[in-house]
Amino acid sequence: MSNTKKGLACLADKNWWNAAGTRAVRTAAQSAVAVVGVSTLIQDYSWAIIGGTVAAATVLSLLNSLAGLPEVPNETGTKEGTD
């Protein structure tokens, strides 16, 4: 069983927002680089498509973080993978 905060309970935790935000920013940057790289290969890129892709990836990253983040300890102070 995972020892991380999960679900909506984590939304009140500042540490969770810090970890989830960091992951979301990384995901956004990776998505932007990937879309620009692919668009450059086909010689046509639209900033609307790039922005939409980055926004969707960021939202999906935050939603995925609701499943739990190993960086954020649970209520007992333990992190995932530790006993």
QUINOR-V129951 format. One line per field, one symbol per residue. phi: phi as a letter, one per 20 degrees, with the letter a starting at -180 (. if undefined). psi: psi as a letter, one per 30 degrees, with the letter a starting at -180 (. if undefined). burial: b if it has 24 or more other ideal C-beta (glycine too) atoms within 12 Angstrom, else e. A space follows every 50 residues. Layout:
BEGIN
phi->???
psi->???
burial->???
END
This chain:
BEGIN
phi->.fddfcmffffeeffffffffffffffffffffffffffffembcdffff fffffffffffffffffpcffdfefenedgndd
psi->kkglklaffffgkeeeeeeeeeeeeeeeeeeeeeeeeeeeeggjkkfeee eeeeeeeeeeeeeefffkkffjlaffgllkfl.
burial->eeebbeeeebeebeebeebbeebbeebbeebbeebeeeeeeeeeeeeeeb eebbeebbeebbeebbebbebbebeeeeeeeee
END
